Amino acid sequence: MARVTAFVTMLVFSVLFAGPAWAQTGTPQPGPSLNPPQNQSLGDDARQRVILFVIVVVLLGIVWWGRRIRKKRQKAG
């Protein structure tokens, strides 16, 4: 019974979401452009990379400093 229910459910979803076959037009969808236009998003991307780099350097600095302090305290104690 569970197999029949699963089959009917899959059949209903495939009919609902597939759409009618007669609704397709004769012209194909346009494909991707081979030469996309250049825009300012490259500058935004570079700025984000710089920000991420700074964050990584700061976090690594905090870890290095903390380990240095811990090592000094272990030697003293």
MDTraj code that builds the backbone (N, CA, C; nanometers):
import mdtraj as md
import numpy as np

residues = "MET ALA ARG VAL THR ALA PHE VAL THR MET LEU VAL PHE SER VAL LEU PHE ALA GLY PRO ALA TRP ALA GLN THR GLY THR PRO GLN PRO GLY PRO SER LEU ASN PRO PRO GLN ASN GLN SER LEU GLY ASP ASP ALA ARG GLN ARG VAL ILE LEU PHE VAL ILE VAL VAL VAL LEU LEU GLY ILE VAL TRP TRP GLY ARG ARG ILE ARG LYS LYS ARG GLN LYS ALA GLY".split()
xyz = np.array([
    [0.0821, -0.1188, 0.0000],
    [0.0000, 0.0000, 0.0000],
    [0.0863, 0.1249, 0.0000],
    [0.1993, 0.1223, 0.0710],
    [0.2875, 0.2388, 0.0788],
    [0.3506, 0.2671, -0.0570],
    [0.3806, 0.1612, -0.1319],
    [0.4395, 0.1804, -0.2645],
    [0.3400, 0.2460, -0.3584],
    [0.2151, 0.2061, -0.3501],
    [0.1115, 0.2646, -0.4356],
    [0.0941, 0.4120, -0.4003],
    [0.0935, 0.4450, -0.2727],
    [0.0779, 0.5830, -0.2292],
    [0.1957, 0.6666, -0.2756],
    [0.3164, 0.6138, -0.2628],
    [0.4342, 0.6867, -0.3071],
    [0.4310, 0.7078, -0.4577],
    [0.3894, 0.6066, -0.5326],
    [0.3815, 0.6188, -0.6777],
    [0.2790, 0.7233, -0.7191],
    [0.1637, 0.7216, -0.6581],
    [0.0589, 0.8187, -0.6920],
    [0.1035, 0.9600, -0.6548],
    [0.1704, 0.9741, -0.5398],
    [0.2195, 1.1054, -0.4992],
    [0.3224, 1.1579, -0.5980],
    [0.4159, 1.0737, -0.6399],
    [0.5156, 1.1160, -0.7376],
    [0.4505, 1.1494, -0.8710],
    [0.3493, 1.0743, -0.9112],
    [0.2792, 1.1003, -1.0353],
    [0.2080, 1.2350, -1.0305],
    [0.1426, 1.2639, -0.9187],
    [0.0715, 1.3912, -0.9047],
    [0.1692, 1.5074, -0.9093],
    [0.2831, 1.4964, -0.8361],
    [0.3813, 1.6045, -0.8368],
    [0.4427, 1.6238, -0.9747],
    [0.4695, 1.5157, -1.0460],
    [0.5290, 1.5298, -1.1790],
    [0.4318, 1.5960, -1.2754],
    [0.3031, 1.5688, -1.2628],
    [0.2040, 1.6325, -1.3505],
    [0.1876, 1.7798, -1.3134],
    [0.1888, 1.8103, -1.1836],
    [0.1681, 1.9492, -1.1406],
    [0.2847, 2.0392, -1.1776],
    [0.4070, 1.9912, -1.1598],
    [0.5227, 2.0768, -1.1784],
    [0.5846, 2.0683, -1.3168],
    [0.5469, 1.9732, -1.3988],
    [0.6049, 1.9613, -1.5325],
    [0.5442, 2.0618, -1.6279],
    [0.4198, 2.0964, -1.6113],
    [0.3538, 2.1887, -1.7024],
    [0.3052, 2.1159, -1.8259],
    [0.2153, 2.1769, -1.8981],
    [0.1622, 2.1121, -2.0176],
    [0.2635, 2.1117, -2.1313],
    [0.2646, 2.0042, -2.2075],
    [0.3582, 1.9918, -2.3192],
    [0.3190, 2.0832, -2.4341],
    [0.1926, 2.1177, -2.4481],
    [0.1482, 2.2014, -2.5584],
    [0.1808, 2.3487, -2.5357],
    [0.2254, 2.3860, -2.4155],
    [0.2541, 2.5258, -2.3862],
    [0.3922, 2.5682, -2.4343],
    [0.4735, 2.4753, -2.4826],
    [0.6068, 2.5102, -2.5283],
    [0.5979, 2.5836, -2.6613],
    [0.6819, 2.6860, -2.6766],
    [0.6827, 2.7637, -2.8008],
    [0.7851, 2.7058, -2.8963],
    [0.7787, 2.7474, -3.0197],
    [0.8693, 2.6972, -3.1213],
    [1.0069, 2.7605, -3.1155],
    [1.0207, 2.8764, -3.0528],
    [1.1515, 2.9417, -3.0458],
    [1.2267, 2.8954, -2.9219],
    [1.3545, 2.8661, -2.9352],
    [1.4320, 2.8198, -2.8194],
    [1.4650, 2.9361, -2.7254],
    [1.4952, 2.9014, -2.6031],
    [1.5355, 3.0012, -2.5039],
    [1.6733, 3.0558, -2.5415],
    [1.6979, 3.1836, -2.5191],
    [1.8312, 3.2369, -2.5504],
    [1.9362, 3.1800, -2.4555],
    [2.0514, 3.1490, -2.5099],
    [2.1593, 3.0909, -2.4300],
    [2.2408, 3.1980, -2.3601],
    [2.3445, 3.1557, -2.2903],
    [2.4286, 3.2527, -2.2198],
    [2.5111, 3.3346, -2.3188],
    [2.5428, 3.4556, -2.2809],
    [2.6239, 3.5429, -2.3648],
    [2.7697, 3.5011, -2.3544],
    [2.8383, 3.4969, -2.4680],
    [2.9784, 3.4579, -2.4677],
    [3.0680, 3.5716, -2.4203],
    [3.0248, 3.6956, -2.4365],
    [3.0998, 3.8125, -2.3926],
    [3.0135, 3.8945, -2.2977],
    [3.0095, 3.8556, -2.1689],
    [2.9261, 3.9320, -2.0755],
    [2.9829, 4.0717, -2.0566],
    [2.8979, 4.1705, -2.0348],
    [2.9480, 4.3079, -2.0173],
    [3.0249, 4.3215, -1.8862],
    [3.1310, 4.4005, -1.8897],
    [3.2114, 4.4254, -1.7709],
    [3.1437, 4.5338, -1.6880],
    [3.1368, 4.5123, -1.5579],
    [3.0733, 4.6109, -1.4721],
    [3.1579, 4.6327, -1.3471],
    [3.1063, 4.7065, -1.2516],
    [3.1800, 4.7433, -1.1322],
    [3.1818, 4.6331, -1.0264],
    [3.1219, 4.5187, -1.0534],
    [3.1190, 4.4127, -0.9529],
    [3.2582, 4.3570, -0.9254],
    [3.3510, 4.3730, -1.0207],
    [3.4868, 4.3262, -0.9969],
    [3.5523, 4.4067, -0.8856],
    [3.5251, 4.5364, -0.8792],
    [3.5777, 4.6184, -0.7718],
    [3.5197, 4.5785, -0.6383],
    [3.3916, 4.5475, -0.6354],
    [3.3276, 4.5018, -0.5127],
    [3.3873, 4.3694, -0.4675],
    [3.4146, 4.2817, -0.5631],
    [3.4723, 4.1518, -0.5306],
    [3.6119, 4.1690, -0.4717],
    [3.6908, 4.2566, -0.5295],
    [3.8257, 4.2803, -0.4785],
    [3.8205, 4.3403, -0.3388],
    [3.7267, 4.4308, -0.3142],
    [3.7140, 4.4920, -0.1824],
    [3.6764, 4.3867, -0.0777],
    [3.5862, 4.2946, -0.1152],
    [3.5473, 4.1889, -0.0220],
    [3.6651, 4.0976, 0.0095],
    [3.7473, 4.0700, -0.0906],
    [3.8653, 3.9859, -0.0672],
    [3.9637, 4.0537, 0.0269],
    [3.9817, 4.1847, 0.0110],
    [4.0723, 4.2575, 0.0993],
    [4.0188, 4.2556, 0.2416],
    [3.8891, 4.2772, 0.2582],
    [3.8285, 4.2758, 0.3912],
    [3.8462, 4.1389, 0.4561],
    [3.8211, 4.0310, 0.3799],
    [3.8383, 3.8960, 0.4340],
    [3.9838, 3.8700, 0.4712],
    [4.0772, 3.9189, 0.3892],
    [4.2183, 3.9006, 0.4170],
    [4.2564, 3.9700, 0.5478],
    [4.2066, 4.0915, 0.5676],
    [4.2364, 4.1654, 0.6900],
    [4.1799, 4.0919, 0.8114],
    [4.0581, 4.0409, 0.7991],
    [3.9967, 3.9675, 0.9101],
    [4.0783, 3.8433, 0.9437],
    [4.1230, 3.7701, 0.8435],
    [4.2028, 3.6486, 0.8665],
    [4.3344, 3.6839, 0.9338],
    [4.3996, 3.7910, 0.8876],
    [4.5277, 3.8310, 0.9470],
    [4.5085, 3.8712, 1.0922],
    [4.4022, 3.9455, 1.1224],
    [4.3758, 3.9873, 1.2606],
    [4.3504, 3.8654, 1.3495],
    [4.2711, 3.7711, 1.3018],
    [4.2434, 3.6514, 1.3821],
    [4.3689, 3.5681, 1.4046],
    [4.4505, 3.5533, 1.3011],
    [4.5756, 3.4794, 1.3191],
    [4.6682, 3.5523, 1.4163],
    [4.6700, 3.6843, 1.4124],
    [4.7494, 3.7619, 1.5066],
    [4.7030, 3.7412, 1.6501],
    [4.5736, 3.7375, 1.6703],
    [4.5196, 3.7143, 1.8046],
    [4.5600, 3.5765, 1.8549],
    [4.5520, 3.4760, 1.7700],
    [4.5903, 3.3403, 1.8105],
    [4.7393, 3.3346, 1.8433],
    [4.8231, 3.3951, 1.7588],
    [4.9674, 3.3947, 1.7816],
    [5.0016, 3.4650, 1.9120],
    [4.9417, 3.5801, 1.9365],
    [4.9668, 3.6571, 2.0579],
    [4.9214, 3.5788, 2.1816],
    [4.8049, 3.5159, 2.1741],
    [4.7552, 3.4387, 2.2870],
    [4.8432, 3.3200, 2.3199],
    [4.8928, 3.2520, 2.2193],
    [4.9826, 3.1382, 2.2441],
    [5.1159, 3.1843, 2.3023],
    [5.1617, 3.2994, 2.2579],
    [5.2865, 3.3553, 2.3095],
    [5.2731, 3.3876, 2.4582],
    [5.1605, 3.4496, 2.4930],
    [5.1355, 3.4822, 2.6335],
    [5.1233, 3.3541, 2.7163],
    [5.0543, 3.2546, 2.6647],
    [5.0378, 3.1283, 2.7373],
    [5.1734, 3.0605, 2.7603],
    [5.2596, 3.0649, 2.6591],
    [5.3920, 3.0028, 2.6711],
    [5.4744, 3.0740, 2.7768],
    [5.4683, 3.2077, 2.7814],
    [5.5418, 3.2827, 2.8825],
    [5.4910, 3.2507, 3.0225],
    [5.3620, 3.2364, 3.0374],
    [5.3043, 3.2058, 3.1690],
    [5.3424, 3.0639, 3.2137],
    [5.3518, 2.9703, 3.1206],
    [5.3903, 2.8340, 3.1562],
    [5.5356, 2.8290, 3.2014],
    [5.6217, 2.9085, 3.1351],
    [5.7630, 2.9111, 3.1742],
    [5.7807, 2.9765, 3.3107],
    [5.6999, 3.0791, 3.3383],
    [5.7126, 3.1503, 3.4649],
    [5.6568, 3.0671, 3.5813],
    [5.5561, 2.9888, 3.5553],
    [5.4894, 2.9178, 3.6640],
    [5.5405, 2.7835, 3.6851],
])
top = md.Topology()
chain = top.add_chain()
for i, resn in enumerate(residues, 1):
    res = top.add_residue(resn, chain, resSeq=i)
    for name in ("N", "CA", "C"):
        top.add_atom(name, md.element.get_by_symbol(name[0]), res)
traj = md.Trajectory(xyz[None], top)
